[in-house]
Amino acid sequence: MQRLLITAGIVLLLAGLFWPWLSRLPLGRLPGDIRIVREGFSFHFPIVTCIVVSIVLSLLLWLFRR
């Protein structure tokens, strides 16, 4: 559990440091993401982005466990 928390902390720290560059990635604006904008209302559900992030994280975890 300690190793997991330390790793998560380091990943969050690195994400915070590199946020200006990470925010330029097209995540959240991929084709297939649901976006509804109406007057006084907006709804955004990044379904394709969630799937892509899940696949990448699954592959990374699989590689680290080998």
Secondary structure, DSSP 8 states (H G I E B T S, - for coil): -HHHHHHHHHHHHHHHHTHHHHTTS-TT--TT-EEEEETTEEEEE-HHHHHHHHHHHHHHHHHHH-
